[in-house]
Amino acid sequence: MKTDKIIIVGGGTAGFMTATTMLKLFPKKRITLIESPNIKTVGVGESTINQFRKWLSLMNIKDEDFMKYCDASYKLSIRFTNFHKKKSGFFDYPFGEFTGIKGDLRGNLWHIKKILNPKTKINDYVDSFYPVMAMINQNAIFDGVWLPFNFKKDTAFHFDATKFGLWLKDSICLPLGLNHIRSGVKDVVIGDSGIKHLILDNGDKIKGDLFIDCTGFKSLLLGEAMNEEFISYSDILPNNKAWATHVEYSDKKKQLEGFTNCTALSNGWSWNIPLWSRIGTGYVYSDKYVTDEEALIEFKNHLIEQGHKISKCKFNNIPMRIGVHKRLFVKNVVAIGLSAGFIEPLESNGLYTVHEFLFHLIRTMERDNLTQYDRDNFNYTCRNVYQNWSEFVSQHYALSERDDSKYWRECNERVCDESLYDLEPTQNHGFRDFIINKMYNLTFPKDQGVSCISIGMNNFPLSNNTIIYESKDNNFNYEPYIKDIKEMDKRTASWNDTVKDCPSLFEYLTKEIYN
């Protein structure tokens, strides 16, 4: 199968990220993007994780190129408030490298600190091993060399996703020769090899070698036309709807923070995403436990409690299709973005799957003629990414000890993985990998978010009982570790001291991005 003529159906962030990728990496191919003028984008994907920088680097896009056009700010962490228990406070999942200390590269020294002093706050874990927390705790920005944090590689972004898609179109896609057609698709004609051609609203026929579906939850090409099976993940991911809105700053210098704050509510959770000119916020919930009207009331009450004025807010209700198609590449059709699948907004995974699936697609397209093996390779890799990420997001609910509503009580009792329930040994990933690390390795992977999330939920891989059992010593001597703990605390204090005179996020953006 040739891929010389590529047809992208759907605009938005996914569509124009796909077009940008194809135009930049395959300049000899003919790229066409068909965008309906009558279909609005979802437009709530306003938060990325630091892996987004991989795609920016591949596209040679710099911060200053796009940020001021997209209402963008920097993001350093994801904060989870009241996820563990109703009034448990918060914990962070910060970006950047885990910075171990000599003799304890896995972070177990902190667990000994917690054993010796049970009143140690949970977030002290990330304060001890992630230098970026010095910036987060002081709402400051430091991009120098004296803090072991790579600002240009490990920061992520808050931005207006709709504006980002438009910026890609106007600044990159059209100048590079994108054939941009503003029309709806009236019909999709199928043949033995997949899609033969598209019929547009005006009657024009569009032929191509490869058709990329970026039509969002509708999944016009892969789902509707190719009738590819969709696998729901509602068994482990409870939420299927969201209310979204924007609120104004009342104290921008204080409220413009470098993290996405996710606050657990009675039937789901609310996001708080500070952009440059306003705050994006929403309530992700399950209509199995609450009606849309009841959820909206709960969301409005939450915003008022946060001090926001909502009289002028417009609230948008968004149904979410949670799951993934069994195959994402079928004959000459491949799906990118929401048309392929969606987990839910927690952990900012929407744009993550876009650039990850795009990367696997370009790796697949490096061969001149694609075979079924290439399609199978792509499908396996993307499904593996999706499976691992969905199980990671599910752990945020599975580990919660909240029991203040039917929603959270059923999260406590939900079977997250049938192979665990049936005691069926199988390849380790997701939930199984998490169990192996805790129960056998006695540590979590230092470079994965599972450690931050698990510890934030009071779920530790090391305890006093474990140490006694493994050491065979009922009077285990912790004294040799006290000096190292003091050194660890001293290092944390030095990170905080490095940042204390740095500009605030507001001041930094004003000078470096928004002039």
ABEGO torsion letter per residue (X at the ends): XBAABBBBBEBEAAAAAAAAAAAAABAABBBBBBBBAABBBAGABABBBAAAAAAAAAAGBBAAAAAAAAGBBBBABBBBBGAABAAAEBBBBBBEBBBBBBGBAAGAAAAAAAAABAABBAAAAAAAABAAAAAAAAGBBBABAABBBBAAAABBBBBBAAAAAAAAAAAAAAAAGBBBBBBBBABBBBBAAEBABBBBAAGBBBBBABBBBAAEAAGAAAAAAAGBBBBBAAAABABABBBBBBBBBABAAAABBABBBBBBBAAEBBBBBBBAABBBBBBBBBAAABBAAAAAAAAAAAAAAAGBBAAABBBBBBBBBBEBBABABBEABBBBEAAAEBAEABGGAAAAAAAAAAAAAAAAAABABBBAAAAAAAAAAAAAAAAAAAAAAAAAAAABABAABAAAAAAAABBABAAAAAGBBBBBBEAAAAAAAAAAAGBBBAABAAAAAAAAAGBBABBAAAAAAAAGBAABBAAAAAAAAAAAAAAAAAAAAAAAABBBAAAAAAAAAAX
